[in-house]
Amino acid sequence: MEFDWLFFLEVTLAGLGSGALLALTALAFVLIYKATKVVNLAIGEMLMVGAYLFFSFAAGFGLPVWLAIPLALIGGGLLGAIVERTIIRPMLGESAISVFMVTIGLGSVLVGLVEIIWGAAPTQLPEFMGTTPLFIGDAYVSRKIAIGFAVASIVIAAFVLAFRFWRGGVALRATATDQGAAYSCGIDVPKVFSAAWIVAGVAAAGAGILVGAVGGISPTMGVFGLSALVVVIVGGLDSIAGALVGGLVVGLVEAWSGTFIGGEYKLLATFGLLILILMVRPYGLFGTVEIERL
């Protein structure tokens, strides 16, 4: 039987779009780890909260999309600031595993709050991207997936440039490299920690809106963060470029395996890739070799 290259291209485009959303979520994970060395397993639940905030502003209060999106992003940043100030900062000096376990508990708390406030039933976000299909040549690609890919790519590119040239990005890189040296150079390290959590909260909320627009929202959508965890381990826990490359790789693996092998094998393929990367490069494709493992 002749191989259908057009169908393969369509699956690949869908995988790249999904991978871009994974990369955006992984970016929030990397920002926190890069600045504070905290492995935040609640990033998927922070993503979920951002999606529900957008739902409340757009559907509950009837605000226009151009206003609901910034408000949801601000809410995500505020959540990041509250978590850092009230939970993470008091644990400075504690063991990495203690902080790691706290983020697991934080995820459960956020799920519980969402179920109390919005209920446990899945729902759809208001339509704001349009449904007109897009074509690249003869290949069909979902409009929502294409928009998600474009937005995620622009945001990640902006972060790469900011880390390279912006003073705040340089301060974050210095803090990540050596906190003691950063203090001695006059960098306000606690403020850098707080800024990293705020920006990560904004990025997670943005990813939540995009993910929710594609697949709807529910209190279980935080499991998307597990795939993002695979992305950051594959790409490197402290690498923004690794988040991008890892997201695209995992997105393609999930799309190809789910389509050509079967949906039940998608997670098997994803975590099989994770095991392979850990065996060959335990610090990820672009991660720093000296990364401390839990």
C-alpha positions as CSV (number, residue, x, y, z in Angstrom):
1,M,0.0,0.0,0.0
2,E,1.3,3.4,-1.0
3,F,2.3,5.7,1.9
4,D,0.1,8.8,2.3
5,W,2.7,11.6,2.5
6,L,0.0,14.3,2.7
7,F,-1.6,12.6,5.8
8,F,1.9,12.2,7.3
9,L,2.5,16.0,6.8
10,E,-0.8,16.9,8.4
11,V,0.0,14.7,11.4
12,T,3.5,16.3,11.6
13,L,2.1,19.8,11.5
14,A,-0.4,18.9,14.3
15,G,2.5,17.4,16.3
16,L,4.6,20.6,15.9
17,G,1.7,22.7,17.0
18,S,1.1,20.5,20.1
19,G,4.9,20.6,20.7
20,A,5.0,24.4,20.7
21,L,2.3,24.4,23.5
22,L,4.4,21.9,25.4
23,A,7.5,24.1,24.9
24,L,5.6,27.1,26.3
25,T,4.6,25.2,29.4
26,A,8.1,23.9,29.7
27,L,9.4,27.4,29.5
28,A,7.5,28.3,32.7
29,F,9.1,25.2,34.4
30,V,12.6,26.2,33.2
31,L,12.3,29.8,34.3
32,I,11.6,28.7,37.9
33,Y,14.3,26.0,38.0
34,K,16.9,28.3,36.3
35,A,16.4,31.0,38.9
36,T,15.6,29.1,42.1
37,K,16.6,25.5,41.5
38,V,13.1,24.5,42.4
39,V,11.5,21.6,40.5
40,N,7.9,22.8,40.3
41,L,5.6,19.9,39.7
42,A,2.5,22.2,40.0
43,I,3.2,23.9,36.7
44,G,0.4,22.0,35.0
45,E,-2.1,23.1,37.7
46,M,-0.9,26.8,37.4
47,L,-1.6,26.4,33.7
48,M,-5.1,25.1,34.6
49,V,-5.8,28.1,36.8
50,G,-4.9,30.5,34.0
51,A,-7.3,28.7,31.7
52,Y,-10.1,28.9,34.3
53,L,-9.4,32.6,35.0
54,F,-9.8,33.3,31.3
55,F,-13.0,31.4,31.3
56,S,-14.4,33.4,34.2
57,F,-13.4,36.8,32.6
58,A,-14.7,35.9,29.1
59,A,-17.7,33.7,29.8
60,G,-18.6,34.6,33.4
61,F,-18.2,38.4,33.3
62,G,-18.7,38.7,29.5
63,L,-15.5,40.7,29.0
64,P,-14.1,41.0,25.5
65,V,-11.3,38.6,24.6
66,W,-8.7,41.5,24.3
67,L,-9.4,42.3,27.9
68,A,-10.0,38.8,29.3
69,I,-6.6,37.5,28.1
70,P,-4.5,40.2,29.8
71,L,-6.5,39.8,33.0
72,A,-6.0,36.0,33.0
73,L,-2.2,36.5,32.4
74,I,-2.1,39.0,35.3
75,G,-3.9,36.5,37.5
76,G,-1.3,33.9,36.5
77,G,1.5,36.2,37.5
78,L,-0.2,37.1,40.7
79,L,-0.6,33.3,41.5
80,G,3.2,32.9,40.9
81,A,4.0,35.8,43.2
82,I,1.8,34.5,46.0
83,V,3.2,31.0,45.8
84,E,6.8,32.3,45.8
85,R,6.3,34.7,48.7
86,T,4.1,32.5,51.0
87,I,5.3,29.0,50.2
88,I,8.7,28.9,48.4
89,R,10.6,31.7,50.1
90,P,10.0,30.5,53.7
91,M,11.6,27.1,52.5
92,L,14.9,28.6,51.4
93,G,17.6,26.5,52.8
94,E,15.5,23.4,53.0
95,S,16.4,20.2,51.1
96,A,15.5,20.0,47.4
97,I,13.2,17.0,48.0
98,S,11.2,19.0,50.7
99,V,10.5,21.8,48.2
100,F,9.8,19.2,45.5
101,M,7.1,17.6,47.7
102,V,5.6,20.9,48.6
103,T,5.0,21.7,44.9
104,I,3.2,18.3,44.6
105,G,0.9,19.3,47.4
106,L,0.4,22.7,45.9
107,G,-0.8,21.1,42.7
108,S,-3.4,19.1,44.7
109,V,-4.6,22.2,46.5
110,L,-5.0,24.1,43.2
111,V,-7.1,21.3,41.7
112,G,-9.3,21.3,44.8
113,L,-9.8,25.0,44.6
114,V,-10.7,24.8,41.0
115,E,-13.3,22.1,41.7
116,I,-14.8,24.1,44.5
117,I,-15.0,27.4,42.5
118,W,-15.8,26.2,39.0
119,G,-16.9,22.6,39.5
120,A,-15.5,19.3,38.3
121,A,-17.3,19.1,35.0
122,P,-15.3,19.7,31.8
123,T,-16.3,22.7,29.7
124,Q,-15.2,24.7,26.7
125,L,-13.7,28.1,26.5
126,P,-15.5,30.8,24.5
127,E,-14.6,30.6,20.8
128,F,-12.1,33.4,20.0
129,M,-9.7,31.9,17.4
130,G,-12.2,31.1,14.6
131,T,-12.7,27.8,13.0
132,T,-11.7,28.4,9.4
133,P,-9.2,25.7,8.4
134,L,-5.7,26.7,7.3
135,F,-3.9,25.0,4.4
136,I,-0.1,24.8,3.8
137,G,-0.1,23.6,0.2
138,D,-2.6,20.7,0.2
139,A,-2.0,19.9,3.9
140,Y,-4.7,20.8,6.4
141,V,-3.8,22.2,9.8
142,S,-6.2,23.2,12.6
143,R,-6.5,27.0,12.9
144,K,-6.2,26.7,16.7
145,I,-3.1,24.6,16.5
146,A,-1.5,27.0,14.0
147,I,-2.2,30.0,16.2
148,G,-0.9,28.2,19.3
149,F,2.3,27.4,17.4
150,A,2.8,31.0,16.3
151,V,2.1,32.5,19.7
152,A,4.3,30.0,21.5
153,S,7.2,30.5,19.0
154,I,7.0,34.3,19.4
155,V,6.9,34.1,23.2
156,I,9.9,31.7,23.4
157,A,11.9,33.8,20.9
158,A,11.2,36.9,23.0
159,F,12.4,35.1,26.2
160,V,15.6,33.9,24.4
161,L,16.4,37.5,23.4
162,A,15.5,38.9,26.8
163,F,17.9,36.4,28.5
164,R,20.5,37.4,26.1
165,F,20.3,41.2,26.1
166,W,17.9,42.5,28.8
167,R,19.4,43.5,32.1
168,G,16.8,41.4,34.1
169,G,17.6,38.4,32.0
170,V,21.3,38.8,32.7
171,A,20.6,39.1,36.4
172,L,18.6,35.9,36.3
173,R,21.4,34.1,34.5
174,A,23.9,35.3,37.0
175,T,21.7,34.2,39.9
176,A,21.2,30.8,38.3
177,T,25.0,30.4,37.9
178,D,26.1,31.5,41.4
179,Q,23.8,33.1,44.0
180,G,26.6,34.2,46.2
181,A,28.5,35.9,43.3
182,A,25.2,37.5,42.3
183,Y,24.7,38.9,45.8
184,S,28.3,40.3,45.8
185,C,27.6,42.1,42.4
186,G,24.6,43.9,43.9
187,I,21.9,41.8,42.5
188,D,18.7,41.5,44.6
189,V,18.5,37.7,44.5
190,P,15.1,37.4,46.3
191,K,13.6,39.9,43.9
192,V,15.0,37.8,41.0
193,F,13.3,34.7,42.6
194,S,10.0,36.5,42.8
195,A,10.3,37.9,39.2
196,A,11.0,34.3,37.9
197,W,7.8,33.0,39.6
198,I,5.7,35.9,38.3
199,V,6.9,35.5,34.7
200,A,6.5,31.7,34.9
201,G,3.0,32.2,36.2
202,V,2.2,34.5,33.2
203,A,3.7,32.0,30.8
204,A,1.8,29.1,32.3
205,A,-1.5,31.0,32.2
206,G,-0.9,31.8,28.5
207,A,-0.2,28.2,27.8
208,G,-3.4,27.3,29.7
209,I,-5.5,29.6,27.5
210,L,-4.1,28.1,24.3
211,V,-4.3,24.5,25.6
212,G,-7.9,25.1,26.8
213,A,-8.9,26.6,23.5
214,V,-7.8,23.5,21.7
215,G,-9.0,20.7,24.0
216,G,-11.4,22.4,26.5
217,I,-10.8,22.8,30.2
218,S,-11.2,20.6,33.2
219,P,-9.7,20.1,36.7
220,T,-7.6,17.2,35.2
221,M,-6.0,19.3,32.5
222,G,-3.0,19.8,34.8
223,V,-1.7,16.4,33.6
224,F,-0.5,18.3,30.5
225,G,2.3,19.4,32.9
226,L,3.5,15.8,33.0
227,S,4.3,15.9,29.3
228,A,5.9,19.3,29.9
229,L,8.1,17.6,32.6
230,V,9.2,15.1,30.0
231,V,10.0,18.0,27.7
232,V,12.3,19.8,30.2
233,I,14.1,16.6,31.1
234,V,14.6,15.8,27.4
235,G,15.7,19.4,26.6
236,G,17.5,20.2,29.9
237,L,16.1,21.5,33.1
238,D,18.0,24.9,32.8
239,S,17.8,25.4,29.0
240,I,15.2,27.6,27.3
241,A,16.5,26.4,23.9
242,G,16.1,22.9,25.3
243,A,12.5,23.6,26.2
244,L,11.8,24.6,22.6
245,V,13.6,21.7,21.0
246,G,12.3,19.2,23.6
247,G,8.7,20.4,23.1
248,L,8.8,19.9,19.4
249,V,10.4,16.5,19.7
250,V,7.9,15.3,22.3
251,G,5.0,16.8,20.3
252,L,6.1,14.9,17.1
253,V,6.7,11.6,19.0
254,E,3.2,11.8,20.6
255,A,1.5,12.7,17.3
256,W,3.3,10.0,15.2
257,S,2.9,7.3,17.8
258,G,-0.7,8.1,18.6
259,T,-1.7,8.2,14.9
260,F,0.4,5.3,13.4
261,I,0.7,2.9,16.4
262,G,-2.4,3.7,18.4
263,G,-3.5,6.2,21.0
264,E,-2.9,3.8,23.8
265,Y,0.8,3.7,23.0
266,K,1.3,7.5,23.0
267,L,2.4,7.7,26.6
268,L,4.6,4.6,26.2
269,A,6.4,6.2,23.3
270,T,6.8,9.5,25.2
271,F,8.2,8.0,28.4
272,G,10.3,5.5,26.3
273,L,11.9,8.6,24.7
274,L,12.5,10.0,28.2
275,I,14.2,6.8,29.4
276,L,16.4,6.8,26.3
277,I,17.5,10.4,26.8
278,L,18.2,9.8,30.5
279,M,20.4,6.8,29.5
280,V,22.4,8.7,26.9
281,R,22.4,12.2,28.3
282,P,21.1,12.4,31.9
283,Y,21.3,16.2,31.9
284,G,19.2,16.6,28.7
285,L,20.0,17.6,25.2
286,F,21.0,21.1,26.2
287,G,21.2,21.0,30.0
288,T,24.2,21.9,32.1
289,V,26.2,18.8,33.0
290,E,26.5,19.9,36.6
291,I,22.7,19.8,37.2
292,E,21.8,18.3,40.6
293,R,19.4,15.4,40.4
294,L,16.7,14.6,43.0
